């Protein structure tokens, strides 16, 4: 019995040794390379765990710029944009003058951009994109992201204009002409020259006609005829109606 117990202990020790031997010694460089390989294969969760393990095992790397940015990128790659946004912001908080700060700022904006849906939904993400892209343009006016920031900003402005038009049409169909006119006026004031401007002038004119505000209706239809030749015939027809007593 005693001999059997000794044998079992020896076997157990040997198995423990083999198990330990499988775990390679901690080497930040080797582990980082392994994490990078996982990133290139889009294995974002495994890569993130590796980056975080490096942070945990190397206290001096807890807030390492590259590791923080990589963790944020893994969330972005997984389309977990809320988590990614938090991590990019954390990076900026700890490394505001890092060479990759502009990238982090751009990615913060892109997290909201990726969450854009149809124009009839909450317009907040569009506003957030504009706000964050504006921050990028103000802080990094000569960066490589300037043109992209302007492009994304323009897209979101047009989407906000489309949202205002969508709401204006909704009110118009509900016979809420004052509210419809108000939304059209907001669109025309806040987003001049947008693709939605033509329809905003048209529905504003119709709404003012229904409200009996003939002068305001005339102003909108005249502007519609002048700025949009394709709508001139329609605008003139309504102007003729306004001339009748």
ZADRENZA-607280 format. One record per residue (C-alpha): residue number from 1; residue in three letters; x, y, z; chain. Coordinates in steps of 0.001 Angstrom, whole numbers, plus 500000, padded with zeros to 6 digits. Layout:
! residues N
(NUM; 'ALA'; (X; Y; Z); 'A') ...
END
This chain:
! residues 245
(1; 'UNK'; (500000; 500000; 500000); 'A') (2; 'UNK'; (502805; 502367; 500920); 'A') (3; 'UNK'; (504633; 501546; 497677); 'A') (4; 'UNK'; (501432; 502213; 495677); 'A') (5; 'UNK'; (501022; 505607; 497362); 'A') (6; 'UNK'; (504609; 506554; 496489); 'A') (7; 'UNK'; (504064; 505563; 492857); 'A') (8; 'UNK'; (500882; 507631; 492654); 'A') (9; 'UNK'; (502670; 510637; 494124); 'A') (10; 'UNK'; (505480; 510286; 491615); 'A') (11; 'UNK'; (503002; 510067; 488733); 'A') (12; 'UNK'; (501143; 513116; 490023); 'A') (13; 'UNK'; (504383; 515090; 490325); 'A') (14; 'UNK'; (505415; 514096; 486827); 'A') (15; 'UNK'; (502065; 515171; 485372); 'A') (16; 'UNK'; (502263; 518506; 487183); 'A') (17; 'UNK'; (505733; 519064; 485784); 'A') (18; 'UNK'; (504540; 518291; 482256); 'A') (19; 'UNK'; (501571; 520623; 482725); 'A') (20; 'UNK'; (503822; 523428; 483911); 'A') (21; 'UNK'; (506227; 522814; 481092); 'A') (22; 'UNK'; (503449; 523569; 478590); 'A') (23; 'UNK'; (503076; 527110; 479923); 'A') (24; 'UNK'; (505842; 529231; 478355); 'A') (25; 'UNK'; (507635; 531758; 480540); 'A') (26; 'UNK'; (506196; 535256; 480447); 'A') (27; 'UNK'; (507870; 537336; 477767); 'A') (28; 'UNK'; (505991; 540581; 476898); 'A') (29; 'UNK'; (507532; 540700; 473434); 'A') (30; 'UNK'; (506574; 537137; 472572); 'A') (31; 'UNK'; (503094; 537521; 474004); 'A') (32; 'UNK'; (502567; 540797; 472135); 'A') (33; 'UNK'; (503589; 539157; 468877); 'A') (34; 'UNK'; (501125; 536355; 469553); 'A') (35; 'UNK'; (498372; 538892; 470229); 'A') (36; 'UNK'; (499189; 540751; 467014); 'A') (37; 'UNK'; (498908; 537534; 465024); 'A') (38; 'UNK'; (495483; 536954; 466528); 'A') (39; 'UNK'; (494479; 540494; 465579); 'A') (40; 'UNK'; (495511; 539914; 461973); 'A') (41; 'UNK'; (493277; 536830; 461967); 'A') (42; 'UNK'; (490360; 538897; 463357); 'A') (43; 'UNK'; (490363; 536777; 466504); 'A') (44; 'UNK'; (489649; 539906; 468508); 'A') (45; 'UNK'; (488584; 538367; 471797); 'A') (46; 'UNK'; (491678; 536139; 472033); 'A') (47; 'UNK'; (493909; 539058; 471080); 'A') (48; 'UNK'; (492314; 541287; 473712); 'A') (49; 'UNK'; (492853; 538692; 476435); 'A') (50; 'UNK'; (496511; 538498; 475484); 'A') (51; 'UNK'; (496967; 542273; 475517); 'A') (52; 'UNK'; (495242; 542466; 478884); 'A') (53; 'UNK'; (497392; 539674; 480282); 'A') (54; 'UNK'; (500483; 541647; 479325); 'A') (55; 'UNK'; (499041; 544650; 481153); 'A') (56; 'UNK'; (498340; 542541; 484237); 'A') (57; 'UNK'; (501656; 540693; 484327); 'A') (58; 'UNK'; (503728; 543806; 483600); 'A') (59; 'UNK'; (502649; 546565; 485999); 'A') (60; 'UNK'; (504833; 549017; 484136); 'A') (61; 'UNK'; (502746; 548337; 481021); 'A') (62; 'UNK'; (499346; 548755; 482671); 'A') (63; 'UNK'; (498763; 552003; 480797); 'A') (64; 'UNK'; (501110; 551366; 477906); 'A') (65; 'UNK'; (499876; 553405; 474935); 'A') (66; 'UNK'; (500124; 550645; 472356); 'A') (67; 'UNK'; (498368; 548088; 474559); 'A') (68; 'UNK'; (495543; 550479; 475445); 'A') (69; 'UNK'; (494987; 551294; 471809); 'A') (70; 'UNK'; (495054; 547632; 470780); 'A') (71; 'UNK'; (492448; 546750; 473406); 'A') (72; 'UNK'; (490206; 549509; 472029); 'A') (73; 'UNK'; (490754; 548227; 468493); 'A') (74; 'UNK'; (489664; 544712; 469485); 'A') (75; 'UNK'; (486325; 546035; 470696); 'A') (76; 'UNK'; (485938; 548077; 467516); 'A') (77; 'UNK'; (486732; 544988; 465445); 'A') (78; 'UNK'; (484006; 543087; 467288); 'A') (79; 'UNK'; (481557; 545929; 466587); 'A') (80; 'UNK'; (481234; 546592; 470316); 'A') (81; 'UNK'; (481314; 550309; 469723); 'A') (82; 'UNK'; (480252; 551513; 473170); 'A') (83; 'UNK'; (483101; 549565; 474798); 'A') (84; 'UNK'; (485537; 550701; 472117); 'A') (85; 'UNK'; (484573; 554342; 472635); 'A') (86; 'UNK'; (485288; 554071; 476352); 'A') (87; 'UNK'; (488711; 552550; 475690); 'A') (88; 'UNK'; (489687; 555130; 473070); 'A') (89; 'UNK'; (488692; 557893; 475470); 'A') (90; 'UNK'; (490754; 556258; 478223); 'A') (91; 'UNK'; (493705; 556241; 475843); 'A') (92; 'UNK'; (493274; 559980; 475228); 'A') (93; 'UNK'; (492976; 560648; 478941); 'A') (94; 'UNK'; (496315; 558969; 479644); 'A') (95; 'UNK'; (498125; 559853; 476401); 'A') (96; 'UNK'; (496727; 563186; 475130); 'A') (97; 'UNK'; (499892; 564102; 473204); 'A') (98; 'UNK'; (500740; 560648; 471895); 'A') (99; 'UNK'; (501332; 560391; 468151); 'A') (100; 'UNK'; (498240; 558157; 467903); 'A') (101; 'UNK'; (495972; 560561; 469795); 'A') (102; 'UNK'; (494443; 561812; 466545); 'A') (103; 'UNK'; (493661; 558220; 465545); 'A') (104; 'UNK'; (491933; 557625; 468890); 'A') (105; 'UNK'; (489906; 560816; 468433); 'A') (106; 'UNK'; (488886; 559733; 464929); 'A') (107; 'UNK'; (487881; 556302; 466209); 'A') (108; 'UNK'; (485759; 557839; 468961); 'A') (109; 'UNK'; (483776; 559614; 466248); 'A') (110; 'UNK'; (483644; 556476; 464115); 'A') (111; 'UNK'; (482157; 554470; 466989); 'A') (112; 'UNK'; (479081; 556699; 466768); 'A') (113; 'UNK'; (479209; 556725; 462961); 'A') (114; 'UNK'; (479045; 552925; 462920); 'A') (115; 'UNK'; (475884; 553058; 465005); 'A') (116; 'UNK'; (473965; 555179; 462488); 'A') (117; 'UNK'; (470752; 553549; 461311); 'A') (118; 'UNK'; (467810; 554907; 459301); 'A') (119; 'UNK'; (466980; 558608; 459302); 'A') (120; 'UNK'; (463731; 558048; 461207); 'A') (121; 'UNK'; (465605; 556915; 464333); 'A') (122; 'UNK'; (467211; 558876; 467169); 'A') (123; 'UNK'; (469492; 561494; 465550); 'A') (124; 'UNK'; (471857; 561646; 468554); 'A') (125; 'UNK'; (474636; 559502; 466982); 'A') (126; 'UNK'; (474767; 561934; 464037); 'A') (127; 'UNK'; (475204; 564854; 466431); 'A') (128; 'UNK'; (477898; 562976; 468336); 'A') (129; 'UNK'; (479834; 562261; 465133); 'A') (130; 'UNK'; (479732; 565956; 464198); 'A') (131; 'UNK'; (480847; 566985; 467688); 'A') (132; 'UNK'; (483760; 564525; 467814); 'A') (133; 'UNK'; (484868; 565243; 464246); 'A') (134; 'UNK'; (484789; 568955; 465022); 'A') (135; 'UNK'; (487079; 568275; 467986); 'A') (136; 'UNK'; (489450; 566441; 465652); 'A') (137; 'UNK'; (489478; 569291; 463131); 'A') (138; 'UNK'; (490129; 571867; 465845); 'A') (139; 'UNK'; (492877; 569934; 467657); 'A') (140; 'UNK'; (494557; 568305; 464656); 'A') (141; 'UNK'; (493960; 570634; 461669); 'A') (142; 'UNK'; (496864; 569186; 459679); 'A') (143; 'UNK'; (496322; 565491; 460340); 'A') (144; 'UNK'; (495757; 562817; 457713); 'A') (145; 'UNK'; (492182; 562445; 458976); 'A') (146; 'UNK'; (491000; 565944; 458069); 'A') (147; 'UNK'; (489371; 565063; 454742); 'A') (148; 'UNK'; (487662; 561994; 456183); 'A') (149; 'UNK'; (486439; 564034; 459134); 'A') (150; 'UNK'; (484938; 566646; 456801); 'A') (151; 'UNK'; (483338; 563943; 454674); 'A') (152; 'UNK'; (481740; 562168; 457642); 'A') (153; 'UNK'; (480589; 565485; 459087); 'A') (154; 'UNK'; (478874; 566424; 455825); 'A') (155; 'UNK'; (477127; 563060; 455681); 'A') (156; 'UNK'; (475817; 563455; 459218); 'A') (157; 'UNK'; (474642; 567016; 458594); 'A') (158; 'UNK'; (472663; 565823; 455593); 'A') (159; 'UNK'; (471218; 563002; 457675); 'A') (160; 'UNK'; (470107; 565464; 460358); 'A') (161; 'UNK'; (468440; 567544; 457654); 'A') (162; 'UNK'; (466675; 564425; 456376); 'A') (163; 'UNK'; (465517; 563694; 459916); 'A') (164; 'UNK'; (464004; 567179; 460250); 'A') (165; 'UNK'; (462245; 566700; 456909); 'A') (166; 'UNK'; (460946; 563299; 458000); 'A') (167; 'UNK'; (459424; 564863; 461135); 'A') (168; 'UNK'; (458035; 567798; 459149); 'A') (169; 'UNK'; (456269; 565431; 456750); 'A') (170; 'UNK'; (454908; 563464; 459689); 'A') (171; 'UNK'; (453371; 566605; 461165); 'A') (172; 'UNK'; (452039; 567703; 457786); 'A') (173; 'UNK'; (450250; 564389; 457262); 'A') (174; 'UNK'; (448755; 564759; 460745); 'A') (175; 'UNK'; (447444; 568217; 459777); 'A') (176; 'UNK'; (449783; 569790; 462345); 'A') (177; 'UNK'; (450783; 572533; 459940); 'A') (178; 'UNK'; (452354; 574901; 462462); 'A') (179; 'UNK'; (454663; 572147; 463727); 'A') (180; 'UNK'; (455455; 571095; 460155); 'A') (181; 'UNK'; (456361; 574657; 459181); 'A') (182; 'UNK'; (458506; 574984; 462294); 'A') (183; 'UNK'; (460499; 571867; 461430); 'A') (184; 'UNK'; (460992; 573060; 457860); 'A') (185; 'UNK'; (462210; 576433; 459078); 'A') (186; 'UNK'; (464681; 574729; 461432); 'A') (187; 'UNK'; (465998; 572632; 458550); 'A') (188; 'UNK'; (466396; 575667; 456293); 'A') (189; 'UNK'; (468196; 577607; 459033); 'A') (190; 'UNK'; (470477; 574867; 460370); 'A') (191; 'UNK'; (471261; 572937; 457173); 'A') (192; 'UNK'; (471249; 575358; 454222); 'A') (193; 'UNK'; (472082; 573774; 450896); 'A') (194; 'UNK'; (471361; 570251; 452078); 'A') (195; 'UNK'; (469678; 567751; 449721); 'A') (196; 'UNK'; (466541; 568097; 451873); 'A') (197; 'UNK'; (466295; 571861; 451335); 'A') (198; 'UNK'; (464129; 571551; 448217); 'A') (199; 'UNK'; (461443; 569516; 449965); 'A') (200; 'UNK'; (461674; 571713; 453062); 'A') (201; 'UNK'; (460792; 574777; 450980); 'A') (202; 'UNK'; (457932; 572894; 449368); 'A') (203; 'UNK'; (456387; 571589; 452600); 'A') (204; 'UNK'; (456927; 574903; 454341); 'A') (205; 'UNK'; (454998; 576588; 451522); 'A') (206; 'UNK'; (452181; 574051; 451746); 'A') (207; 'UNK'; (452018; 574359; 455530); 'A') (208; 'UNK'; (451830; 578149; 455423); 'A') (209; 'UNK'; (449064; 577912; 452802); 'A') (210; 'UNK'; (447068; 575667; 455131); 'A') (211; 'UNK'; (447675; 578101; 457992); 'A') (212; 'UNK'; (446470; 581006; 455860); 'A') (213; 'UNK'; (449858; 582710; 456036); 'A') (214; 'UNK'; (449939; 583646; 452370); 'A') (215; 'UNK'; (452978; 585950; 452496); 'A') (216; 'UNK'; (455138; 583280; 454119); 'A') (217; 'UNK'; (453897; 580684; 451645); 'A') (218; 'UNK'; (454705; 583022; 448738); 'A') (219; 'UNK'; (458272; 583527; 450026); 'A') (220; 'UNK'; (458866; 579765; 450169); 'A') (221; 'UNK'; (457457; 578998; 446732); 'A') (222; 'UNK'; (459365; 581872; 445132); 'A') (223; 'UNK'; (462588; 580581; 446684); 'A') (224; 'UNK'; (461731; 577058; 445482); 'A') (225; 'UNK'; (461195; 578265; 441912); 'A') (226; 'UNK'; (464398; 580290; 441923); 'A') (227; 'UNK'; (466750; 577740; 443477); 'A') (228; 'UNK'; (465374; 574522; 441970); 'A') (229; 'UNK'; (464414; 574786; 438284); 'A') (230; 'UNK'; (463007; 571243; 438292); 'A') (231; 'UNK'; (460401; 572414; 440823); 'A') (232; 'UNK'; (459645; 575729; 439101); 'A') (233; 'UNK'; (456438; 574556; 437422); 'A') (234; 'UNK'; (455048; 573209; 440699); 'A') (235; 'UNK'; (456070; 576321; 442623); 'A') (236; 'UNK'; (454469; 578654; 440044); 'A') (237; 'UNK'; (451227; 576662; 440207); 'A') (238; 'UNK'; (451019; 577261; 443927); 'A') (239; 'UNK'; (451935; 580931; 443510); 'A') (240; 'UNK'; (448999; 581291; 441113); 'A') (241; 'UNK'; (446698; 579786; 443756); 'A') (242; 'UNK'; (447988; 582343; 446245); 'A') (243; 'UNK'; (447028; 585196; 443890); 'A') (244; 'UNK'; (443386; 584193; 443990); 'A') (245; 'UNK'; (441262; 586007; 446566); 'A') 
END
